[in-house]
Amino acid sequence: CIASNGHIGINQPGTPFERETWVSPMDPDFEARVRRETQVPDSVELGGLTRGIKNIMQTRKVILIAKGKHKAEIIRQAILGPVTTDIPASVVQLHPNCEILLDADAGALIAENAKERGYNW
């Protein structure tokens, strides 16, 4: 899944593409939501072990999933924008076997541009 800030796994914006499996901090918005929903106190550090972007790109197939209108803009940037560490999910543009699954809301901003670029939409 892709997060609203473009991270994949827990590889936050700015994560180098050559990064391998590592312990990553959480995105502050996601961390706040987790703390709110689970009552984890601020004294407990949150983060997670994640496959690095290099490991993700070495897999035989990548499936990127997004749903909801709140993901539409980041999906547009990740799929149609430049490949950049500012949007880690954009690296999937370089994967030879990537399937992108979106609901209508998440894909709303790319539908016409995707057709123009020859994507099967």
Secondary structure in CASP SS format (residue, H / E / C, confidence):
PFRMAT SS
TARGET T0000
AUTHOR 0000-0000-0000
METHOD secondary structure of the structure
MODEL  1
C C 1.00
I E 1.00
A C 1.00
S C 1.00
N C 1.00
G C 1.00
H C 1.00
I E 1.00
G C 1.00
I C 1.00
N E 1.00
Q C 1.00
P C 1.00
G C 1.00
T C 1.00
P C 1.00
F C 1.00
E C 1.00
R C 1.00
E C 1.00
T C 1.00
W E 1.00
V E 1.00
S E 1.00
P E 1.00
M C 1.00
D C 1.00
P H 1.00
D H 1.00
F H 1.00
E H 1.00
A H 1.00
R H 1.00
V H 1.00
R H 1.00
R H 1.00
E H 1.00
T H 1.00
Q C 1.00
V C 1.00
P C 1.00
D C 1.00
S C 1.00
V C 1.00
E C 1.00
L C 1.00
G E 1.00
G E 1.00
L E 1.00
T E 1.00
R C 1.00
G C 1.00
I H 1.00
K H 1.00
N H 1.00
I H 1.00
M H 1.00
Q C 1.00
T C 1.00
R C 1.00
K C 1.00
V E 1.00
I E 1.00
L E 1.00
I E 1.00
A E 1.00
K C 1.00
G C 1.00
K H 1.00
H H 1.00
K H 1.00
A H 1.00
E H 1.00
I H 1.00
I H 1.00
R H 1.00
Q H 1.00
A H 1.00
I H 1.00
L H 1.00
G C 1.00
P C 1.00
V C 1.00
T E 1.00
T C 1.00
D C 1.00
I E 1.00
P H 1.00
A H 1.00
S H 1.00
V H 1.00
V H 1.00
Q H 1.00
L H 1.00
H C 1.00
P C 1.00
N C 1.00
C E 1.00
E E 1.00
I E 1.00
L E 1.00
L E 1.00
D C 1.00
A C 1.00
D C 1.00
A C 1.00
G C 1.00
A C 1.00
L C 1.00
I C 1.00
A H 1.00
E H 1.00
N H 1.00
A H 1.00
K H 1.00
E H 1.00
R C 1.00
G C 1.00
Y C 1.00
N C 1.00
W C 1.00
END
